[in-house]
Amino acid sequence: MGLVLFNLPRELLFIFIASTLQVALHICIPFLVQEAVTFLDTPAASANVGYGLIGGFFFVAVGIAVSRAYFLR
């Protein structure tokens, strides 16, 4: 076991980063949904907030897809 950890530190680091990123992005989803509901509930909300929410959902979805693709490799 120690020999594996000694010879593959780079690969293990990438797996750790990918899985940590995946967990962090999954934690972000409820906060984005809550902000989207608040945005839709507010009649005088700025359109820029809506564009920011669209961008946030896009980056979270792409981040999850990329981290999952690398983690499952």
Secondary structure as UniProt FT lines:
FT   HELIX           2..7
FT   HELIX           9..41
FT   TURN            43..44
FT   HELIX           47..71
//
